[in-house]
Amino acid sequence: MRIFLLLVGVLSARLSFSQAIPVFGTIVDAGTNQPLEGVTIYLLPQKIAGITDGQGNFFFRQPRNKAIGITISSVGYECKTISLQDLKTQKNIIPLTPQNIELSSVTVCSPAGDQLRLLSKMELAMCGVTNSQEVLRIVPGLFIGQHQGGGKSEQIFLRGFDCDHGTDISLNADGMPVNMVSHAHGQGYADSHFIIPETIEEVNFKKGPYYVQKGDFCTTGYVDFHTRNALNNNEIKLEGGMYNTFRAMGMFNLLNERAKAKRQTWYIASEYCYSDGYFDNPQHFNRFNFFTKYNGKITDHTSLNVSASVFYSNWYASGQIPDRAVSEGITGFYGAIDPNEGGITSRTNINAQLLSSLPNGDHWKNQFYYTYYTFDIHSNFTFFLVDSVNGDEIRQVESRNMFGYKSNYEHLGYIGCAKLSTETGINIRADATNNSGLSHTKDRSINLQQLKLGNIAELNAAAYLGETIRFNEQFSINAGLRFDQFFNNYKNKLVSDSTLHGIGIYKVSDNIFSPKLNFYYYANEKTEFYLSTGRGFHSNDTRAVVVKNGTKVLPAAYGVDLGTVFKPVNKLIINAAIWYIYLQQEFVYGGDGGTVDFNGRTSRVGFDFTGRYQPIQSLYFDMDINYAHGRSIDNPKGRNYIPLAPTWSSAGGITYANKSDINGCLRYRYLANRPANSNNSLSALGYFINDLVVNCTKSKYEIGLTISNIFNTKWKETQFATVTRLKGETQPLDEICFTPGTPFAAKISLSLFFK
């Protein structure tokens, strides 16, 4: 750590600014007076590009006698050109007025992928989601699948990976981890249902293990949810639909206009959901969320952001059913073998961020967060395979305290004409669970046998250094190095646990270096090429690594992307890439039952194509096409398929919005057939689904209609190859078990807006 801090100090001293008078300012939303992050600023006449930070600030070292003004461009806001004299007159504060989002305002000047992130605001507004997990579909190529009726975290698929509930994808909410290490149900379990979807301002996402700020689980990429700092209006929303589905949501400002003028905001939001679902056995699904957030300047150069939330959910679930149960008439397509599946979960969060801008243009961000989390779920994946009398129902349970601290420092400097951006940071995360347990149960109430019981303590400390060198307006290099140290501690409380040597404390530790190297070539205003390389990793469950005496604690992932972002015409933007990922260890979940096989090394190669086209202001087309070819390296040909790994997938839609305030969106999702086991003797069937959203939006209200699966296609949302035995059967059978996807489901909504 001393060497790391010394290196930072040397770099900061070496890259100090010249005595040139800088050009700087702050961009704010004209309606909320809140700073705008990610706004593109061009310094004229050279058209040197810059991006605003989390406080809306931009900073150019360029001497004023060589600059005449700036041009401002941001998706969803007016474009504006302002002279340096006008900038001075406005005291370096520039308000931007929101306007309809247009592709013509998207620029190709930032690191690859940021351009499409800027469009997430519009796609969020039109996709008609009712929970934050559905927001993940904004990420091109990402698919989700629910197999417990809405109460459990969704299964995630991306870049040829079955990430299960989060093993190989990093999810964060306002900088706070969503993924849970050493979770009762599976490593990396990421349940984001605690986020109220209407509070989400934007979604930042990138693919691959190429980002020095990201550590654990960032194999296929990351998704960062960012909630609003301010509300334009108070809102009350009521929804009702088929299958006894109801939802009520409210968001309210707590401070007046005088506070807004001082850039202080505080609001609350809450939602309650209920649904019996489309299953034969009503799920009686309940979810409650409460969220509050304060954001304000405490000095001219420092702002404080504090949020707190409470989440609670309980439900019954139909779970997965084997194909033969339907074909033999034992149960219907939407039926259940064990109707007692389901669970209860809760999460309470406190999150505080302090952002400071220094006079030389540097930025320093400090964050503290705390989470208290509980999880209690009953599942039955094999039915009567092990216990032919009582059945194989299991209970997975835990309670957890999670503490974290993040510090990130950004410095801007120059060597000659080369612009250098230095980013350094440290991350500390500590998880402590109490009575993490696995037991064999019956009827969701009778405990037949305790299989696993203990306390888990896991500490992850990390430090990173990243350097971006922009040699000129066309070519830049980003290089970084991240170091992660893990300490795993398991206190076994179960004498009968045969995997360990009696009760007591078991410890392992491990560390990993993750280098990153990325190249960007900005050919012109409409074309950018990039080559991204890097090493990432996912951690393994503490209970598994102590059994294996500390082996395979942090298996690495190596990736490379070669791609381009270009605008062949002003109304069209395309992102295309070919990629490769090598993984030292693949997770294969046994029927999603909390058991996991260490399946050795795997490799994948594929391509992504993303297109956005807006021929006229009221019409918007989007399409994503993705392909992945993955195989196990250590298994012989013919038995080297990766179970449930997606191959072909595509998603897209048409969005229409005209001046009469009528808007709508017709979308599709396509997932091709894929192997369900290692020899491809069983296949998980693909699907093609269409959804429709229609809204009538006025200044004071909005009426909406959302239809899922408009053609009432019968489809399987999640599928697993599982060995099962039904009651009365003498022999088990290995076949597909599935959870059905939603049939035709319509709901209407009414939103009221007021000051």
Secondary structure as UniProt FT lines:
FT   HELIX           2..14
FT   STRAND          23..29
FT   TURN            30..32
FT   STRAND          40..44
FT   TURN            45..47
FT   STRAND          48..51
FT   TURN            54..55
FT   STRAND          57..60
FT   HELIX           64..66
FT   STRAND          69..73
FT   TURN            75..76
FT   STRAND          80..83
FT   HELIX           84..89
FT   TURN            90..92
FT   STRAND          93..96
FT   HELIX           103..105
FT   TURN            112..113
FT   HELIX           114..117
FT   TURN            118..119
FT   HELIX           120..126
FT   HELIX           132..135
FT   HELIX           136..138
FT   TURN            140..141
FT   STRAND          143..145
FT   TURN            149..150
FT   STRAND          155..158
FT   TURN            159..160
FT   STRAND          161..162
FT   TURN            164..168
FT   STRAND          170..173
FT   TURN            174..175
FT   STRAND          176..177
FT   STRAND          179..180
FT   TURN            181..182
FT   TURN            187..188
FT   STRAND          189..190
FT   TURN            193..194
FT   HELIX           197..199
FT   STRAND          200..207
FT   TURN            212..213
FT   STRAND          221..227
FT   STRAND          234..241
FT   TURN            242..244
FT   STRAND          245..253
FT   HELIX           257..261
FT   TURN            262..263
FT   STRAND          264..275
FT   STRAND          285..299
FT   TURN            300..301
FT   STRAND          302..317
FT   STRAND          321..322
FT   HELIX           323..327
FT   TURN            328..329
FT   TURN            333..334
FT   TURN            339..340
FT   STRAND          341..357
FT   TURN            359..360
FT   STRAND          363..379
FT   TURN            388..390
FT   STRAND          394..415
FT   TURN            416..417
FT   STRAND          418..442
FT   TURN            443..445
FT   STRAND          446..470
FT   STRAND          475..492
FT   TURN            495..496
FT   TURN            498..501
FT   STRAND          504..524
FT   TURN            525..526
FT   STRAND          527..537
FT   HELIX           542..547
FT   TURN            548..552
FT   STRAND          556..569
FT   TURN            570..571
FT   STRAND          572..583
FT   STRAND          587..589
FT   TURN            591..592
FT   STRAND          596..598
FT   STRAND          602..616
FT   TURN            617..618
FT   STRAND          619..632
FT   TURN            637..638
FT   TURN            643..644
FT   STRAND          648..657
FT   TURN            659..660
FT   STRAND          662..671
FT   STRAND          674..675
FT   TURN            678..679
FT   STRAND          683..684
FT   STRAND          687..697
FT   STRAND          701..708
FT   TURN            710..711
FT   STRAND          716..725
FT   TURN            727..728
FT   STRAND          733..740
FT   STRAND          745..754
//
